[in-house]
Amino acid sequence: MSKLQQFAFFLPLTASLFTVAGEILYKYSANIKVRKTAKIRWFSFFMIGNFVFLFSILCNFLAMKFIPLFVVYTFTALNYVFLMIATNVILKETVKWNNIFASFLISLGVFLISSEL
């Protein structure tokens, strides 16, 4: 495996982390009621969250050129699991743990099915 393929293997994981970070910044800034003086700061968090989320899509497109698609599919399915855990822990949103477990099983199924293709 070349150095470029080793680097590309970590791109879906980076995309997952960027997705979670972008979604948390987006939700955190959208739910806060701010005064007029603080609106610029929260708007910047809102915009950074959107750009980080878009950068995660770019990471997945770059990864598709160098690694098998089933790895990208699996990390894309795991994004939902990461996102639910992060919003439950950081933003204190109510998420049922059976939903997280079901999402994890779905992502495992995506991995098994797409690795056979």
C-alpha positions as CSV (number, residue, x, y, z in Angstrom):
1,M,0.0,0.0,0.0
2,S,1.5,3.3,-1.0
3,K,1.7,6.4,1.2
4,L,-1.1,8.0,-0.7
5,Q,-3.4,5.0,-0.1
6,Q,-2.5,5.0,3.6
7,F,-3.4,8.7,3.8
8,A,-6.7,8.1,1.8
9,F,-7.7,5.3,4.2
10,F,-8.0,7.9,7.0
11,L,-10.1,10.4,4.9
12,P,-13.5,8.7,5.6
13,L,-12.7,8.8,9.4
14,T,-11.7,12.5,9.0
15,A,-15.0,13.1,7.1
16,S,-16.9,11.5,9.9
17,L,-15.3,13.6,12.5
18,F,-15.8,16.8,10.4
19,T,-19.5,15.8,10.0
20,V,-20.0,15.5,13.7
21,A,-18.1,18.7,14.5
22,G,-20.0,20.6,11.8
23,E,-23.4,19.3,13.0
24,I,-22.6,20.1,16.6
25,L,-21.5,23.7,15.8
26,Y,-24.5,24.1,13.6
27,K,-27.0,22.9,16.2
28,Y,-25.3,24.7,19.1
29,S,-25.3,28.0,17.3
30,A,-28.9,27.6,16.0
31,N,-30.4,26.8,19.4
32,I,-28.8,29.6,21.3
33,K,-30.7,32.8,21.9
34,V,-28.2,35.6,21.8
35,R,-28.2,39.4,22.2
36,K,-27.5,41.6,19.3
37,T,-23.9,42.1,20.4
38,A,-23.2,38.4,20.3
39,K,-24.9,37.6,17.0
40,I,-21.7,38.0,15.0
41,R,-19.9,35.4,17.1
42,W,-22.7,32.8,16.9
43,F,-23.1,33.4,13.2
44,S,-19.5,32.7,12.7
45,F,-19.9,29.4,14.6
46,F,-22.9,28.6,12.4
47,M,-20.9,29.3,9.2
48,I,-17.9,27.3,10.4
49,G,-20.2,24.4,11.1
50,N,-21.6,24.5,7.6
51,F,-18.1,24.7,6.0
52,V,-16.7,21.9,8.1
53,F,-19.7,19.7,7.1
54,L,-19.1,20.5,3.4
55,F,-15.4,19.7,3.8
56,S,-16.4,16.3,5.1
57,I,-18.1,15.6,1.7
58,L,-14.9,16.6,-0.1
59,C,-12.9,14.1,2.1
60,N,-15.2,11.3,1.1
61,F,-14.9,12.1,-2.6
62,L,-11.1,12.1,-2.3
63,A,-11.1,8.8,-0.5
64,M,-13.2,7.2,-3.2
65,K,-10.3,7.5,-5.7
66,F,-7.8,5.5,-3.6
67,I,-9.6,3.0,-1.4
68,P,-12.4,0.5,-1.9
69,L,-15.9,1.9,-1.8
70,F,-17.1,-0.3,1.0
71,V,-14.8,1.5,3.4
72,V,-16.4,4.8,2.4
73,Y,-19.9,3.4,2.6
74,T,-19.2,2.0,6.1
75,F,-17.9,5.2,7.4
76,T,-20.8,7.1,5.9
77,A,-23.2,4.8,7.7
78,L,-21.2,5.2,10.9
79,N,-21.6,9.0,10.6
80,Y,-25.1,8.7,11.9
81,V,-23.9,6.7,14.9
82,F,-21.2,9.2,15.7
83,L,-23.6,12.0,15.3
84,M,-26.2,10.6,17.6
85,I,-23.7,9.8,20.3
86,A,-22.1,13.2,20.1
87,T,-25.4,15.1,20.2
88,N,-26.5,13.0,23.2
89,V,-23.3,13.6,25.1
90,I,-22.4,17.2,24.1
91,L,-25.7,18.9,23.4
92,K,-27.7,16.8,25.9
93,E,-30.4,15.9,23.3
94,T,-32.4,12.9,24.1
95,V,-31.4,9.9,22.0
96,K,-32.5,6.4,22.8
97,W,-29.6,4.0,23.0
98,N,-31.5,1.3,21.1
99,N,-31.6,3.7,18.1
100,I,-27.8,4.0,18.3
101,F,-27.4,0.3,18.5
102,A,-29.8,-0.2,15.6
103,S,-27.8,2.3,13.5
104,F,-24.6,0.5,14.4
105,L,-26.0,-2.8,13.2
106,I,-27.2,-1.1,10.0
107,S,-23.7,0.2,9.4
108,L,-22.3,-3.2,10.1
109,G,-24.7,-4.7,7.5
110,V,-23.7,-2.0,5.0
111,F,-20.1,-3.0,5.5
112,L,-20.7,-6.7,5.1
113,I,-23.0,-6.3,2.0
114,S,-20.8,-3.8,0.2
115,S,-17.6,-5.7,0.9
116,E,-19.0,-8.7,-0.9
117,L,-19.8,-6.6,-4.0
